[in-house]
Amino acid sequence: MKKPWLALVRVLAIGSVTLAASAQDKVLKVAIDPTYEPFTFKTADGKPTGFDVDIALAVCAQIKRPCEFVEQVWDSMIPGLQARKYDVIISSMSITADRQRAVDFTDKYYNTPSKIVVKNTIKFDGPTSLKGKKLGVLKGSTQEKYANGELKKFGVLITPYEAQDQVYLDIRSGRLDGTVADVLEVTGGFLSKPEGKDYGVVGPELFMPQYFGNGAGFALRKGQAALKAELNAAIKAIRADGRYKAINDRYFKIDVYGP
């Protein structure tokens, strides 16, 4: 005689396995802004690549979920997340108090400073020496917040752009005198290229928490405690087993994890 309770146990067990498998197989939709070399950019054939992309792929492998990258203009990253266009933002988004009111963040996965970049012919002696100069910044970025809070009051002309590579286009064309940008991004995306030879970084490293937060984290919607815990564990795992260092060394000569 078959025992009905044994049949029920088998059904529940099979259901649990199926749910676990489906949770692992579920695509993790990751938002990126592919205009931020060397963190996030495209290869010649249009494939997303860069430090952020490789970190996302390593984390997805760790949690056994395939990554699907969704390109998004930077200034609409958080609205797109809240509209459920994707599950997480892994695109050099700094953890700031303002953003934490709208979204949640994982632990940091890197922390690098920003710097002011101007023509080498400009003698920099503090913000006052930039009066009347035109600086382009990424719209909605921590650099825009810093520039408006600390440079604009000295007569510096601040222009926001939808993408950082657009800033570099206007610098090259002579419409801008410089920018405020992450020091590694501006080095990889502009200064290390032939068109950047007449420009350089000036002033101190910019780390001020009120503008730049406390490093970059993965942004996710409020109330996703389980996903946050899973991603935090994955960040720790790839740092512990050497995958993080391998990715870091692929793009940078320093440890970008930072203070």
Summary of the structure (lengths in Angstrom):
residues: 259
radius of gyration: 21.6
end to end distance: 66.7
largest distance: 92.6
contacts: 803
relative contact order: 0.17
helix: 44%
strand: 25%
